[in-house]
Structures are given as structure tokens and as C-alpha cells.
């Protein structure tokens, strides 16, 4: 036998996999597995019956990442905050999405999950930060995922004070709703520590407080018996203490660092040392510590800044400054009250103090601390100051908009604003100092929602949203259509088709793809019209977009149905196919869609949706105008309203050819193919060898 004949024989003997016909299970039957150890709940439905599970796909919907009960702006202020992580948690909806991702990954093998569909309302208000933080956990999926757009994803909006549906409370609120303050860094990876000591008037860090980066010889201030200018903490009032960073403090029983003393030190440069109750301590002379502190020495504090004191020799009422201050209006420290100045700046830098506001009038230039400004004929004269070279990060928070009314410098994390200078739920504007990042929280002790600030904001009531001159859906489209474009390169996906945009200035998010011989059609029925009451977002009802020029979602769907051939199809859409003019479709729209679907009813497996947030999954037949059931509709539970998240899995069964008496699906054929090919090669070689041996034997017998 010639060599070319042998090669041809080996090729002809290679195995060929032939797909078998599938029977359609008419109505899927779902069942709940319930919750296990906080895992996301799983609900399964069978779309195609058969003897072997071919594959499954998972679904989740209405993740609403960025939602909070108090409606705060997510991430930084504004809609276009390009951010992929948050330093102090991303909120409960994001946590539940993580739970879903983890649960799906655990089921990839057992359930043969091949992709995940997210059925809209990925975000709460369409901000870029919400989309990016939604994408962060989804990228951890072990399988591809496909998005559908929801009405909450359409228009980026945030901190809109308008009310919705006539209610008295604003849907979004930031102004006058701040209860704690925390520092972050630019990379949002940790909380920076400014070294400082805080004394609190009451135990457990409550009551009025003072922040110290330098000594204070007399917390009372002025002469006895009438204080001239007392500290905020006051004399004989301190009951608890926090030390931030690697520094320490010695507390004294009497003014001028006299009588009993006690020292506390924090050894961790990134830590906080806490003494919640002075009632548990005594001075070194045995006297009780609680409500007896009259002076303080601060040790090894490296925080740069300037401290003004009401008394000479660094005593009395005080305030820390880290940036230029044109006026003392609104400050705790009063105008024309300074009698001494402490300066801790990098080498070579200075501070200039002025007699009048706005850096005017007589002035003095200081490089070193001055314990008595009278020596420079400047006692009780300072009304403004310029600080050079101070790198300390922090923020001034103001009680009024436009940086008006009371203001307070925040150098350290502050879990309670009840007894701050500006007060709880009073803040209305902020100035950020030296590239700091500040998180303002809705609740005390860094609880509830928070908004990040990396730049000044003059009015927390101001509205920040995408320009109405922009296509309102361009941000979602640009963010997620890149995922759709990648499907063609992924194993098992083919025939990816994306609807042309824009359509009448809208970027309708319509596309379709094949997977394992099935057609999956993703539809966008979301409104682009603003809610007429002026509240954030778009109208919740659907729109079939059947423009007379043959463009829009309706016509896209019609084209997909015409191109089905013999394929079975699954439809993904945020809106369920349902008669409900408020949140779904008008009667005329509903019947126009169902009548369109009717000729293909035997090929349509399911319409999966979200949007309505049912307490349990709902399924029903959508009916054409003549009453004919055309497609089974599944309304899926909202992920964010379940305890730990929610996953729906649709199973696709089939019957496959056997190998050695074992029924093997396409996936297993893929795995066995190399070995089957090797076996075929060996078999072919054996056949050829056998033929050759027999021919040789016959020639020998003839001889």
C-alpha cells in the first residue's frame, strides 16, 4: 500500500459527532434550594428535557449596586466618578452580588453553567462608579456573562433633591445628613493616619473633644477664677482618650504640667490607641484620672501644622491650622485672641500672620514657635494667616453652603459629630486640603452610606448628573457593549449580532447570539424619558420602540425571529412581557409583541426578566390577542432584596450518542476527542498492517 493511501484511510476513519434531536419540556418546573450558611439562594428551572444535562445558564437581576436607604451619591460626588473600588465597603447590594458570583462559581461543574445573564438594573442610578464596581465582582466569574440594560441603568443621576410621586421626602439627600467623618487615601486602599491625640469630655469617646498635635499647659485658659479662653474639652473634664499613630501623651492633674501624671503611648504608626474610660485609671500619685486633667504634653507627634493659643506659653483655648486661613469667622478660635503660636513645618517653611482678615494689615513672619506674641507686639492681633509648606491632609467641613457659618478642621477619623463644632446632620459644604480623600457617612461610627470627596464642594444640595444634551444611555452602552463584542471569541458562542445605534438618538442595547444551537435574544425596552415629577431617573414602564422607519427594539426582535430557522430561542429583557401600563407595557404594546411572537411559539423556550421585584419567582404564559399562549414568562426575584443574593439556573437537557455503552454529551465528547482520534489512528494502522501481512502471506504461498 502506498503512503498516501494510508494517510487517506486514517483521515476517513476519524470520528464524527452527530447532534441528536431535542424534545422541548413545555412548562419549566422550578424548585428552591433555600439558604445555606449565607449563600445566595438558587432556583432551578428545566427548559429542555432529555436524558443528559447538556448545559445550563444562570441569571440574576436587579442588583442595584449603589443603592442605599438614604439615597446617597455613590463613590465620589457626581455621575462620572471613574472608580473601581470603595475603601469602606461597597454596600449591601454589592455584597449580595459577590455572593451570587461565589455561588455560581461553585455550581459551574455540577450544573454545567456555561454563562450568566444579568437582567438589568445592574446599578442604582447609572453612575460610572456603580457600573465599574458592579463589573469588579462579575469579572471573578469562571464563565462568561451577558448584560441586559434596566431602567435604573439608563440615566446617570445623583443627589437630586426632587421628590418622587408627590412624597415629601427627597429621594436623594446629602445636605444636613452627615454624622461621621473618615479619611482615605488617593488609591482608596487604606485610611491614612495623622498623628494626634484626642481628649473627650465623656467616657467612650463621647461629648465635646479637642485635637492636640502639641502641648497645652492649661486647659482652663487665662487666669483664675475667670477663664479667658478655655479649650473645647475644658479643665477637669476629660474622661476618655484616643491616640492616632505612633505618638504619645502625658496627662497632668494640674496646669503647667504639675502634680500627678500618667503617660499613654501608641506604638503602631498605623494604629489607634484607645482609653475608653478614665475611671479605670489613676495618676502616678494615686489620685483619680477621670475629670481631673488640666494640662497635656504630646510626645513624638510628627503632624505638621500651626497651633494658635489664647494664652502665652502655649495654653488656653487652641486650634490647629494646616492651610491658609483668610478669616477666623466660623472658627472655634476667635479673632484677635492669639497670645502664642506653635509651629511645626518642614525645614525652611514659615507662617505669616496678619492683623486683619484676608491677609491684610500689619503682619509678622515666623519660622519658629513663639511662646509670647507680646514680645513681637502682636498679642491678640492675629486675624488671618498664610501657611507655607504644610503637607498635612485633612478637610474643613462647613455648616453652611458656600463655605459659610461654622467650620471645623478634620485631621483624624471622627465617629461622632454630635458634639463637634459644626454639629451632627449640619454639614453643607467641604474644602479638601492637600489632596486628601474624605468619606462623609450618613450614620455615626462610620455607618450607613458614605460619599467620597477629593475636591472642594460648595453645596451638598447641588445636583450632579449627566447632561441632558448627551444621549442618556451612552454610559451604559459604552461600558457593557465591550463585553458583548467579546462573545464571538469565546468557546461555544457564535453568530453574535448587535443592533445598530444610535436609533433616534438612543443607544438601544439590543443584541443576540447563538450558544450550542440555541438563539439568545437580548432586548431593551427601557424608557429614555425623564420622570415628569422631576425626580431622578427615567420612567419605569416599557416602550417597544416600533418606529415607522423600521428601527427600534420591536423591529430588531422581528428580524431575529425571521432568522431563527429551526432554532429554539430564549429572550432576555429587563421588562417582563406583561400588561401593566405603569411598569411594563400598555395593552396595545403587549399584544403587538405577543402577536409578533405567535408564529414562533413552538420555538420560544422562555422570556426571562427582572424589574418587578416579586417576593418569589413568577411564571405565566404571555398570550396573543386571540388568547393563544406564545411564550412562558419568568419574572425573577430581585437580587438586592433577598437576604444573601439570588440565582436562577435554566437547565438544557438532551440525548447524546453513546461511547462504549456510556451516554456522553458534547462536553464530554470534547474531552474524549483526542483519545478517540488516537484510537482511530491505531485502528487504521492495525487495519493497514493486517492487509499488508495478508498480501505478503499470499505472495509467499504462490511462490
VENPE-V488741 format. One record per residue. RES is the residue in one letter. PSI is psi in radians with two decimals (999 if undefined). OMEGA is omega in radians with two decimals (NA if undefined). BURIAL is I if it has 24 or more other C-alpha atoms within 12 Angstrom, else O. Layout:
BEGIN
RES:PSI:OMEGA:BURIAL
RES:PSI:OMEGA:BURIAL
END
This chain:
BEGIN
X:2.38:3.13:O
X:2.73:-3.09:O
X:-0.74:-3.10:O
X:-0.56:3.10:O
X:-0.63:3.12:O
X:-0.78:3.13:O
X:-0.75:3.13:O
X:-0.71:3.14:O
X:-0.70:3.14:O
X:-0.69:3.12:I
X:-0.76:-3.10:O
X:-0.45:-3.11:O
X:-0.02:3.09:O
X:2.52:-3.08:O
X:2.67:3.06:O
X:2.21:3.13:O
X:2.23:-3.12:O
X:2.14:3.12:O
X:2.50:3.14:O
X:2.74:3.12:O
X:2.58:-3.12:O
X:2.48:3.05:I
X:2.50:-3.07:O
X:2.22:3.05:I
X:2.10:-2.90:I
X:-0.77:-3.11:O
X:2.05:-3.13:O
X:2.52:3.09:I
X:2.04:-3.09:O
X:2.74:3.03:O
X:2.66:-3.08:O
X:2.41:3.03:O
X:-0.30:-3.12:O
X:-3.04:-3.07:O
X:2.41:3.10:O
X:1.99:3.07:O
X:0.69:3.10:O
X:0.16:3.13:O
X:2.72:3.06:I
X:2.45:3.13:I
X:2.54:-3.12:I
X:2.36:3.06:I
X:2.29:-3.08:I
X:2.56:3.06:I
X:2.43:3.11:I
X:2.10:3.12:I
X:-0.65:-3.11:I
X:2.22:-3.10:I
X:2.87:3.13:I
X:-3.11:-3.08:O
X:-0.33:-3.07:O
X:2.38:3.08:I
X:1.98:3.14:I
X:-0.94:3.09:I
X:2.98:3.05:I
X:2.81:2.93:I
X:2.55:-3.10:I
X:2.75:3.13:I
X:2.55:2.93:I
X:2.79:-3.06:I
X:2.82:3.05:I
X:0.97:3.09:I
X:-0.56:3.05:I
X:0.76:3.11:I
X:2.26:-3.09:I
X:-0.12:-3.13:I
X:2.49:3.02:I
X:2.65:-3.11:I
X:-0.51:-3.14:O
X:0.05:2.98:I
X:0.60:-3.09:I
X:2.78:3.03:I
X:2.27:-3.06:I
X:2.42:3.14:I
X:-2.35:3.06:I
X:2.91:3.08:I
X:2.49:3.10:I
X:2.95:-3.06:I
X:-0.45:-2.97:I
X:0.75:-3.14:I
X:1.76:-3.09:I
X:1.74:-3.03:O
X:2.40:-3.07:I
X:-0.05:3.09:I
X:2.76:3.09:I
X:2.49:-2.98:I
X:-0.44:-3.02:I
X:0.66:3.12:I
X:2.57:-3.09:I
X:0.10:3.10:I
X:2.77:-3.08:I
X:-0.75:3.13:I
X:-0.67:3.12:I
X:-0.66:3.10:I
X:-0.73:3.13:I
X:-0.58:3.07:I
X:-0.71:3.06:I
X:-0.71:3.11:I
X:-0.72:3.13:I
X:-0.80:-3.13:I
X:-0.78:3.14:I
X:-0.73:-3.11:I
X:-0.73:3.12:I
X:-0.78:3.14:I
X:-0.59:3.14:I
X:-0.28:-3.09:O
X:0.01:-3.09:I
X:-0.75:-3.10:I
X:-0.89:-3.04:O
X:-0.65:-3.12:O
X:-0.01:-3.12:I
X:0.82:3.12:I
X:2.19:-3.06:I
X:-0.39:3.04:I
X:2.91:-3.13:I
X:2.33:3.05:I
X:2.23:3.06:I
X:2.01:-2.86:I
X:0.65:2.99:I
X:2.91:-3.01:I
X:0.85:3.03:I
X:-0.64:-3.12:I
X:2.92:3.08:I
X:-0.69:-3.05:I
X:0.34:3.00:I
X:0.19:3.09:I
X:2.62:3.13:I
X:-0.66:3.13:I
X:-0.66:3.14:I
X:-0.72:3.11:I
X:-0.74:-3.09:I
X:-0.66:3.14:I
X:-0.47:2.99:I
X:-0.74:-3.11:I
X:-0.43:-3.08:I
X:-0.91:3.09:O
X:-0.57:-3.09:I
X:-0.55:3.11:I
X:-0.23:3.12:O
X:-0.03:3.07:O
X:2.51:3.10:I
X:-0.06:3.14:O
X:2.84:3.09:I
X:2.84:3.07:I
X:2.67:-3.12:I
X:2.34:-3.11:I
X:2.61:2.88:I
X:2.64:-3.10:I
X:2.47:3.07:I
X:2.94:-3.09:I
X:-0.50:3.10:I
X:-0.29:-3.12:I
X:-0.18:-2.89:I
X:-0.94:-2.96:I
X:2.05:3.11:I
X:2.12:3.13:I
X:2.71:3.10:I
X:2.59:3.09:I
X:0.77:3.11:I
X:2.12:-3.06:I
X:-0.10:-3.12:I
X:2.62:3.11:I
X:2.82:-3.10:O
X:2.32:3.09:O
X:0.62:3.01:O
X:0.14:3.12:O
X:2.76:-3.07:O
X:-0.41:-3.10:O
X:2.43:3.09:O
X:2.54:3.13:I
X:-0.61:3.13:I
X:2.39:-3.14:I
X:2.37:3.05:I
X:-0.72:-3.12:I
X:2.35:3.11:I
X:0.56:3.12:I
X:0.68:-3.10:I
X:2.23:-3.04:I
X:-0.19:3.06:I
X:2.78:-3.01:I
X:2.39:-3.13:I
X:2.51:3.12:I
X:2.53:3.01:I
X:3.09:3.05:I
X:3.02:-3.02:I
X:-0.57:3.13:I
X:-0.06:3.11:O
X:0.58:-3.11:I
X:-0.37:3.12:O
X:3.04:3.11:O
X:2.08:3.10:I
X:2.70:-3.12:I
X:2.07:2.89:I
X:2.16:-3.13:I
X:2.25:-3.11:I
X:2.89:3.08:I
X:2.32:3.09:I
X:2.23:2.99:I
X:2.40:-3.11:I
X:2.53:-3.07:I
X:-0.53:-3.11:I
X:2.89:3.08:I
X:2.81:3.11:I
X:0.54:2.98:I
X:0.66:3.12:I
X:2.93:-3.13:I
X:-3.09:3.14:I
X:2.68:-3.06:I
X:2.87:3.04:I
X:2.51:3.10:I
X:2.22:-3.09:I
X:2.26:2.94:I
X:0.02:3.13:I
X:3.04:-3.08:I
X:2.77:2.93:I
X:2.01:-3.01:I
X:-0.27:-3.07:I
X:1.80:-3.12:I
X:-0.28:3.12:I
X:-0.91:-3.12:I
X:2.35:3.07:I
X:-2.90:-3.07:I
X:2.80:3.09:O
X:2.45:0.15:O
X:-0.08:-3.07:O
X:2.02:3.12:O
X:2.43:3.10:O
X:-0.87:-3.08:I
X:1.60:-3.01:I
X:2.68:3.02:I
X:2.88:3.11:I
X:-0.63:-3.14:I
X:-0.56:3.11:I
X:2.86:3.13:I
X:2.44:3.11:I
X:0.76:-3.09:I
X:-0.35:-2.99:I
X:2.38:-3.14:I
X:-0.15:3.08:I
X:2.89:-3.00:I
X:2.54:2.95:I
X:2.42:3.03:I
X:2.16:-3.10:I
X:2.16:3.10:I
X:-3.06:-3.02:I
X:1.44:3.07:I
X:-3.04:-3.10:I
X:3.09:-3.13:I
X:2.45:2.97:I
X:2.17:-3.13:I
X:2.41:-3.08:I
X:2.59:-3.11:I
X:-0.61:-3.12:I
X:2.91:3.07:I
X:2.86:3.11:I
X:0.51:3.03:I
X:0.81:-3.08:I
X:2.90:3.06:O
X:-2.57:-3.06:O
X:2.67:3.14:I
X:2.81:3.05:I
X:2.46:-3.07:I
X:2.37:3.05:I
X:2.44:-3.08:I
X:2.41:2.98:I
X:2.15:-3.08:I
X:-0.18:-3.09:O
X:2.04:-3.12:O
X:-0.34:3.12:O
X:0.27:-3.04:O
X:3.07:3.08:I
X:2.15:3.13:I
X:2.26:-3.02:I
X:2.39:2.94:I
X:1.72:-3.00:I
X:-0.30:-3.07:I
X:1.92:3.12:I
X:-0.26:3.11:I
X:-0.30:3.13:O
X:0.06:-3.02:O
X:2.79:3.03:I
X:2.78:2.98:I
X:2.98:-3.11:I
X:-0.23:3.08:O
X:0.08:3.10:O
X:-0.17:3.12:O
X:2.61:-3.13:O
X:2.55:-3.13:I
X:-0.63:-3.01:I
X:2.29:3.12:I
X:0.59:-3.12:I
X:0.12:-3.10:I
X:2.23:-3.11:I
X:-0.26:3.07:I
X:2.81:-3.05:I
X:2.38:2.95:I
X:2.30:3.12:I
X:2.24:-3.05:I
X:2.39:2.94:I
X:0.58:3.09:I
X:2.13:-3.05:I
X:0.13:3.13:I
X:2.20:-3.12:I
X:2.50:3.12:I
X:-3.03:3.14:I
X:2.41:3.10:I
X:2.21:3.01:I
X:2.43:-3.13:I
X:2.58:3.11:I
X:-0.36:3.14:I
X:2.80:3.03:I
X:2.85:3.13:I
X:0.63:2.96:I
X:0.99:3.10:I
X:2.98:3.09:I
X:-2.88:3.14:I
X:2.48:-3.03:I
X:2.83:2.98:I
X:2.49:3.12:I
X:2.42:3.10:I
X:2.42:3.11:I
X:0.08:-3.14:I
X:2.98:3.11:I
X:2.44:-3.11:I
X:1.82:-3.05:I
X:-0.30:-3.10:I
X:2.64:3.07:I
X:0.13:3.08:I
X:2.23:3.12:O
X:-0.21:3.11:I
X:2.75:2.99:I
X:-0.72:3.13:I
X:2.32:-3.01:I
X:2.80:3.11:I
X:2.48:3.09:I
X:0.77:-3.14:I
X:-0.20:-3.02:I
X:2.30:3.10:I
X:-0.23:3.05:I
X:2.78:-3.09:I
X:2.24:3.06:I
X:2.31:-3.10:I
X:2.15:3.04:I
X:1.58:-3.11:I
X:2.80:3.06:I
X:2.66:-3.08:O
X:2.32:3.08:O
X:-0.12:-3.13:O
X:2.84:-2.95:O
X:3.05:3.05:I
X:2.38:3.08:I
X:2.15:3.14:I
X:2.47:-3.08:I
X:2.64:-3.12:I
X:-0.53:-3.10:I
X:2.90:3.11:I
X:2.83:3.09:I
X:0.61:3.01:O
X:0.74:-3.13:I
X:2.99:-3.14:O
X:-2.96:-3.14:O
X:2.66:-3.07:O
X:2.83:3.05:I
X:2.54:3.12:I
X:2.12:-3.10:I
X:2.40:3.00:I
X:-0.60:-3.12:I
X:2.80:3.12:O
X:2.63:3.14:I
X:2.09:-3.07:I
X:-0.19:3.09:I
X:1.81:-3.10:I
X:-0.26:3.08:I
X:-0.47:3.11:O
X:-0.34:3.14:O
X:0.30:-3.13:O
X:0.74:-3.12:O
X:0.41:3.12:I
X:2.36:3.12:I
X:0.72:-3.11:I
X:-0.23:-3.01:I
X:2.23:3.11:I
X:-0.20:3.05:I
X:2.80:-3.13:I
X:2.61:3.05:I
X:2.26:-3.11:I
X:2.31:-3.10:I
X:2.32:2.99:I
X:0.30:3.14:O
X:2.08:-3.08:I
X:-0.04:-3.01:I
X:2.33:3.13:I
X:2.60:3.11:I
X:-2.80:3.13:I
X:2.54:2.92:I
X:2.25:3.06:I
X:2.36:-2.99:I
X:2.53:3.11:I
X:-0.58:-3.11:I
X:2.83:3.03:I
X:2.82:3.13:I
X:0.57:3.04:O
X:0.74:-3.10:I
X:2.94:3.06:I
X:-2.74:-3.10:I
X:2.59:3.11:I
X:2.64:-3.13:I
X:2.42:3.08:I
X:2.26:3.10:I
X:1.96:3.12:I
X:-0.41:-3.05:I
X:2.85:3.10:I
X:2.32:-3.07:I
X:1.80:-3.02:I
X:-0.26:-3.13:I
X:2.26:3.07:I
X:0.07:-3.08:I
X:-0.72:-3.08:I
X:0.40:3.03:I
X:3.00:-3.13:I
X:-0.61:-3.13:I
X:-0.40:3.10:I
X:2.88:3.13:I
X:2.49:3.12:I
X:0.78:-3.11:I
X:-0.26:-3.00:I
X:2.44:-3.11:I
X:-0.17:3.09:I
X:2.88:-3.05:I
X:2.51:2.95:I
X:2.16:-3.09:I
X:2.35:-3.00:I
X:2.27:3.02:I
X:0.85:3.03:I
X:0.51:3.07:O
X:2.83:2.94:I
X:2.17:-3.05:I
X:2.31:3.06:I
X:2.15:3.09:I
X:2.17:-3.02:I
X:2.59:3.13:I
X:-0.58:-3.05:I
X:2.85:3.08:I
X:2.80:3.10:I
X:0.64:3.06:I
X:0.72:3.13:I
X:2.92:3.12:I
X:-2.80:-3.11:I
X:2.81:3.07:I
X:2.69:3.08:I
X:2.44:-3.13:I
X:2.54:3.10:I
X:2.20:3.05:I
X:0.03:3.10:I
X:2.93:-3.10:I
X:2.60:3.07:I
X:2.02:-2.99:I
X:-0.23:-3.06:I
X:1.88:3.14:I
X:-0.22:3.08:I
X:-0.18:-3.07:I
X:2.65:-3.09:I
X:2.28:-3.14:I
X:1.96:3.11:I
X:2.99:3.14:I
X:2.59:3.12:I
X:2.39:3.13:O
X:-0.17:3.07:O
X:-0.28:3.08:O
X:2.66:2.95:O
X:2.20:-2.97:I
X:-0.27:-3.06:I
X:0.16:-3.02:I
X:-0.51:-3.04:I
X:-0.74:3.07:I
X:-0.78:-3.09:I
X:-0.84:-3.10:I
X:-0.56:-3.11:O
X:-0.75:-2.95:I
X:-0.34:-3.14:I
X:-0.39:3.05:I
X:-0.59:3.10:O
X:-0.72:-3.13:I
X:-0.71:-3.13:I
X:-0.38:-3.12:I
X:-0.21:-3.04:O
X:-0.66:-3.06:I
X:-0.47:-3.10:O
X:-0.01:-3.08:O
X:2.56:-3.09:O
X:2.26:3.07:O
X:-0.34:-3.13:O
X:2.47:3.13:I
X:2.98:3.04:O
X:0.80:3.12:I
X:2.20:3.14:I
X:2.31:-3.10:I
X:2.26:-3.13:I
X:2.50:3.13:I
X:2.50:3.06:O
X:2.78:-0.04:O
X:2.78:3.06:O
X:1.87:-3.09:I
X:0.86:3.12:O
X:0.42:3.08:O
X:2.50:3.08:I
X:1.29:-3.11:I
X:2.26:-3.00:I
X:1.25:-3.12:I
X:2.29:3.07:I
X:3.00:-3.13:I
X:2.76:3.12:I
X:2.79:3.04:I
X:2.50:2.97:I
X:2.09:3.13:I
X:0.68:3.08:I
X:-0.02:3.08:I
X:2.62:3.10:I
X:2.28:3.09:I
X:2.14:-3.04:I
X:2.15:-3.11:I
X:2.17:-2.98:I
X:2.59:-3.13:I
X:1.90:3.10:I
X:0.25:-3.02:I
X:2.42:3.08:I
X:2.69:2.97:I
X:0.07:-3.12:I
X:2.39:3.12:I
X:2.63:3.03:I
X:2.23:-2.98:O
X:-0.38:-3.14:O
X:-0.14:-3.12:O
X:0.01:3.12:O
X:2.92:-3.08:I
X:2.66:2.95:I
X:-2.91:-3.09:I
X:2.95:-3.14:I
X:2.52:-3.08:I
X:-0.38:-3.08:I
X:2.75:-3.13:I
X:2.90:3.05:I
X:2.20:-3.05:I
X:-0.18:3.07:I
X:1.19:3.11:I
X:1.18:-3.07:O
X:2.53:-3.11:O
X:-0.40:-3.12:O
X:0.14:3.08:O
X:0.29:3.09:O
X:2.82:3.13:I
X:3.03:-3.03:I
X:-0.73:-3.14:I
X:-0.84:-3.08:I
X:-0.57:3.06:I
X:-0.80:3.11:I
X:-0.74:3.14:I
X:-0.74:3.11:I
X:-0.66:3.11:I
X:-0.71:3.13:I
X:-0.71:3.13:I
X:-0.47:-3.11:O
X:0.19:-3.09:O
X:-0.62:-3.01:I
X:-2.20:3.12:O
X:0.15:-3.08:O
X:2.63:2.93:I
X:2.66:-3.03:I
X:2.59:3.01:I
X:2.40:3.14:I
X:2.31:3.01:I
X:2.27:3.06:I
X:2.61:3.09:I
X:-0.71:-3.12:I
X:2.32:3.01:I
X:2.67:3.09:I
X:1.63:-2.94:I
X:2.52:3.08:I
X:1.79:3.11:I
X:1.77:-3.01:O
X:-0.35:-3.09:O
X:-0.77:-3.05:O
X:-0.14:-3.12:I
X:-1.82:-3.04:I
X:2.62:2.98:I
X:2.88:3.13:O
X:-0.77:-3.09:O
X:-0.70:3.11:O
X:-0.76:-3.12:I
X:-0.86:-3.09:I
X:-0.49:3.08:I
X:-0.66:3.10:I
X:-0.83:-3.09:I
X:-0.64:3.08:I
X:-0.56:3.06:I
X:-0.64:-3.10:I
X:-0.42:-2.98:I
X:-0.81:-3.11:I
X:-0.26:-3.07:O
X:0.26:-2.98:I
X:-0.53:-3.14:I
X:-0.15:3.13:I
X:-0.13:-3.05:I
X:2.01:-3.07:I
X:-0.72:-3.08:I
X:2.71:2.97:I
X:1.90:-3.12:I
X:2.36:-3.05:I
X:3.02:3.02:I
X:-2.28:2.91:I
X:-0.81:-2.99:I
X:-0.22:3.10:I
X:0.92:3.10:I
X:2.66:3.12:O
X:-0.43:3.02:O
X:2.72:3.10:I
X:2.46:3.11:I
X:2.42:3.01:I
X:2.55:-3.07:I
X:2.89:3.09:I
X:2.25:2.92:I
X:2.35:-3.00:I
X:2.50:3.07:I
X:3.07:-3.08:I
X:-0.39:3.11:O
X:0.13:3.11:O
X:-0.03:-3.14:O
X:2.26:3.04:O
X:2.24:-3.03:I
X:-0.50:-3.13:I
X:2.51:3.10:I
X:2.19:-3.11:I
X:2.32:3.10:I
X:1.98:3.02:I
X:2.09:-3.00:I
X:2.49:3.14:I
X:2.58:3.11:I
X:2.26:-3.13:I
X:-0.71:-3.01:I
X:-0.22:-3.12:I
X:0.11:3.03:I
X:2.79:-3.05:I
X:-0.74:-3.04:I
X:0.14:-3.07:I
X:2.86:-3.00:I
X:2.34:3.13:I
X:2.33:3.01:I
X:2.31:-3.12:I
X:2.21:3.09:I
X:2.19:-3.06:I
X:2.41:-3.13:I
X:1.90:-3.12:I
X:2.91:3.09:I
X:3.11:3.07:I
X:2.23:-2.95:I
X:2.74:3.12:I
X:2.66:-3.08:O
X:2.63:3.03:O
X:1.96:3.14:O
X:0.59:3.12:O
X:0.01:-3.14:O
X:2.31:3.09:O
X:2.18:-3.05:O
X:2.28:3.11:I
X:3.10:-3.11:I
X:-0.71:-3.13:I
X:-0.80:-3.11:O
X:-0.57:3.04:I
X:-0.69:3.10:I
X:-0.73:-3.11:O
X:-0.61:-3.08:O
X:-0.24:-3.01:O
X:-0.80:-3.13:O
X:-0.67:-3.11:O
X:-0.65:3.07:O
X:-0.72:3.10:O
X:-0.74:3.13:O
X:-0.74:3.12:O
X:-0.74:3.13:O
X:-0.71:3.12:O
X:-0.78:3.12:I
X:-0.73:3.13:O
X:-0.78:3.14:O
X:-0.76:3.14:I
X:-0.67:3.14:I
X:-0.74:3.14:O
X:-0.81:-3.14:O
X:-0.76:3.13:I
X:-0.72:-3.14:O
X:-0.76:3.12:O
X:-0.75:-3.13:O
X:-0.72:-3.14:O
X:-0.77:-3.13:O
X:-0.75:3.13:O
X:-0.71:3.12:O
X:-0.68:-3.14:O
X:-0.73:-3.13:O
X:-0.73:3.12:O
X:-0.67:-3.14:O
X:-0.72:-3.14:O
X:-0.65:3.14:O
X:-0.58:3.12:O
X:999:NA:O
END
